[in-house]
Amino acid sequence: MLHEHRFRGMNTEIGIWIWSTGGDRLTIRPRLDWARHFFESVEAEMSRFRETSALSRINRAAGCGPQIVPERLWSVLTAAFEAAGDSDGIFDPTLGRTMARIGYDRSFECIAARDGADSVSSAAPVLASWRRMRLDSAVQSVTLPSDAALDLGGIAKGWTVDYVARALAALGPVLVDAGGDIRAIGTIAGEPWLVGVQDPFDPECDRGRVRLQGALATSSIGGRRWQRGGRMLHHLVDPRTGTSAESDLYAVTVHAPDATAAEVAAKVALVLGSQSGSAYILKRGLSAFFVSAAGRESVIGRFPFEGVDLHVSSGA
């Protein structure tokens, strides 16, 4: 029997599906309710836009010395720090102030409701601040420079998807989808979960389907966009320039063993662009599907489209 639970969290639509031959609704439903509450609790702890969150507390203390980090936030923060090093800073979890400077200073539905008349601050962006962040694993503390603020929007959702999927897998094959960050565990009658890869220009259509083992994550500049000071901006910041990335890619979908890795890689590849992004994906043994701003498709590595054995070594 397929059990389904849909709800909204982390400013996106979330769906959870469990295929269970042994459990009934009375045993499955409490676990699905737990999953919803877990998403809510992670958002409450790690949102940059909630004044009461642990993340906001740490950001307010930037420049004031080491701050103790709660266990769950520590797991995400250390994963973000490792991703920053692995990507040579293209993934940077300390760009909160930079994002606010270009207009991403509140949850996106509030940005979308704004008239867009504000100008972009002319203050020089702070670059590569992740290298000045200090983590002390002995006491689980972080020290931020005074001009930095943490933003974990590029990794916290994937991490939560992975955590929930692993926790629910004891009940049977499970699929968790949080706004395109997807983790699948197990098979149904020997077949992996069937997942569509959305067309970034037409959300009602798919560009293909995947028999998913592991995870998918998609990053696109089409969803969270706003106009400010006569410029069209989006939420994917290039830390080398301190403003919205201007690569030749419109959307990137990455296939990886887990959603945390897929989410990070999709963002890094999109910021880097097709040529450098392809090299980044292949060097890490991953695969990806690129869609350019002109709508051109490229498959990087052995991306698992159903019924199609595509193997393209570059996405130029």
N, C-alpha and C positions, 0 to 999 in steps of 0.2 A: 504494500500500500504506500502511495506517495503522500507525504505530509508536507504542507506548504504554509509558510508564514511570510507575509509581506508587511512592511512598515517603513516609515521614514526616519532617517537618522543621519547624522553627519552631513546634513544638507544635501541628501541624495535619497533615491529609492533603494531599499534593501529587500532582497528576497532570499529565503532559506528553504531548501527542499531536502527532505530525508526520505529515503526509500527503506522501509522497514517491514520485514516479513514476520517479526516476532512481537514488536511493541504495538500497543493500541493507542488511541487518541489520549487516553487518560495518563499514559506513561510518557508519550512524546510531547504533549502540549506544555508541560512544565519546563521542559528543556528548551523549547522554542521561546517561551516567555523569558527564560534566563538569558538566551542569546540577545533578545531585544534589549533587556536591561543592561547587558554587558556593553553593547554598542553605546547606549545612552551614558553609561558611567565613564567609558573611555573619552567620549566627547566632552563630558563635564570636567574631566581631569586635564585634557590636553588641548582644548580649544584656545586659540589666541584671542578670541573675541569675547570670552567670558571672564569677567573680572575676578570671579571666585575660583577659577581653575588653578591647579597647581602650576601649570605652565605660565599663567599670567603672574602669579606670585614670584616665580623665578625671574621673569622678564623685568618686573618692577625693581628687582634687586640687582640688576645689571650694574657692574662696577663696584659692588659692595662686598665682594669676596665670595667664598664658597657657599653654596646653598644646597641643603640636603634634598635629595630627589626621591619621591616615593618609588616603591619597587616596580610597579607596572610602567610608570613613566621612564624609569631608568632603563628598562628593557628596550623601549622604543628609542630613547635618546642615544644609547650606545649603538644601536643598529644604524641610526641616522649618521652618527659620527663615522662609523666604518664605511658607510656608503659615500660620504664626502671624500674620504681618503681614496677610496677605490675609483672614484670618478674624477679625481684631481680637482675637486671643488665645484664641478658643474652641478652636482647635487649639494646644496648648502642649506643646512637647517637653521642658520642664524640670520636669515634675510627678512625677519619680521619687520624691522624698521624700513628696509628698502621697499617692501611690498606696500606698507602703509603710505610711503612717500608717493608712490605712483597711483594711489587710490584704493588699494585693497586693504582698507582700514576697518572693515566691518564685514559681517557675514554677507554672502553674495546677494541674497534677496534684497538686502537694504541698499547695496550698491546699485542694483538694477532699478530701484525705485527713485534713485537720485537723478536730477536733471542733467548731470554731466557738465555743468558749467564751470566746475572748479578747475583750476589750472594745476599742472604737475609742479611740485616743488622744484625749485632751481638748485636746491642744495646738492652738493656733490654726493654721489652714492658711496656707501661704505662697502668695499669689496673684500672678498676672501676672509671674512671675519671668523669663519669656522676654524681657521688655523690658530686663532687666539682664544678659542674656547678650551677650557681645561676640565677634564673629567678625572675624578679621584675614585677609583673602584673600591678602595679600602673602606671608605665611609659613604660611598654612593653620593657624591656631591658634584656639582657643576659650578664653574666660575665663568661668568660672561663678562666681556669688556663692556664698558659703559655705553658704547654706541651700537650694541647688538641686541637683537631680540629673537628668541626662538620661534620658529614656525615649523610644525611637524606635519603640515597638510600633505606633503608628498610621500609620507610613509606610514602615518598612523592608521589610515584606513586599511591598507594592505595588511599591516600587522594584525589588526583586529579581525579581519576576514580569516587569516590563517589560524588565529587563536580559537575562534568560534568553530571553524571547520574541524580542527583537530579534536576539540572537546566533544563535538556531536558525533564524530565518526564511530564511536562505540555503539551507537544506535543503529548503524547501517550506512550504506553509501550516502554521501552528503554533498550538496553544492551550496555555496554561499556566494551571493552576488551583491556587491555594494557599489552601485553606480558604475559598473564595468570592471571593478576589481573583483575577480572571480577565483575561487579555489574549489576544486573538485577532488573528492577522495572516494575511492571505491568505484565499482561498476554495477550496472543493473543487467542481470542475465548475461554477464560477460561483456557487455558493451559499455564503453565510457559514456559519460554525460555528453549530450549534444548541445552545443552552445553556438549562438550566432555572433558574428563579428559585425557590429553595427556600421552602417554607412555614415560617416561623420557629417555628410551634407544632407542626409535624409534619415532622421532617426527611426522612421517607420520601415526602413528597408535594411537588409543585411548585405554585406559584400561577400559573405561566404559563411560556411559553418565549420565547426571544429568538434571532433570527438576528443573531449578534453580529459587529459590526465595531467594533474599538476595545476597550473594557474595561468590566467590571462589578466592583463591589465592594459587599459587604454588611456592615453593622454591626448588631449586635443585642445587646440586654441579656439574651437568654435563654441564651447559652452559658456565659459566664464569670461565674458568680454564686456568692456564698458568704454565709454568715450569720456575723455577728460582733456581739457585744454585743446580741443580740436584734434586730438589723437585717439586712435582706437588702440586700446590696451587689453591685455589678457593676464591671467594669473601665473603663467609660467615665466619666471624671471630668469634672465641670463645673468649669473653673478659676475661675469666679466664686464658687463656694461651697466648693471644696476637698473635695468628696465626690462620690459617684456621682450622675450626672445624673438628674433627676426630671422629664423631659419627658413629653408624652403619646404618644410614639412607642416602639414595641417593636422595630422593625427598619426599616432604610433600605437600599435598593439603588440605587446610582447608576450611570448610564451616562455614560462620559467617554472622551476620546480615549486615555487611558493609565491603567494601574492605580494609579499613584501619585496622580494627581488624583482618581480615583474613590474610593480608600480614604480620603483626607483628607476629601473632601466628604461621604461617608456618615457619618463620625463627627461632623463639625461639624453636619450637619443633624439627626442624632439628638439631640445635646445641646441644640440650639436649640429643637426641637419643631416641630410641623407648620407653624405660621404663619410664624415667622421662618426656619425651615429651608427652606420653599418659596421664600421671597424670595431666600435665599442661593443656592439651586440655579439659579433662573431668571436671576439677575443674572450668573451665570458661563456662561450658555449651555449648561448641562447638563440632564439629565433624571433623574428618580428615581421609585422606587416605594416608597411609605410604607405601613407596616402599624402601626396604632395598638395600644395595649395592650389595647383591646377587640376587636381583630381587623379593624377597618375598613380598607379599602384606599383609597389615593389615588395617582393618577398625576400626576406633576409634569413639565410639559413634554411633549415627544414621546418618551416612553419606548418602545423598539422591541419591544413584545410582538408575537409572530408572529400575523399575520392579524387584528390589532385595531388600528384607527387611533384611539387615545385621545389626546386633547390637553386636559389639565386645567390651568388656570393657577394653581390653589392647592390645597394639601393639607389644608385645615382640615376 
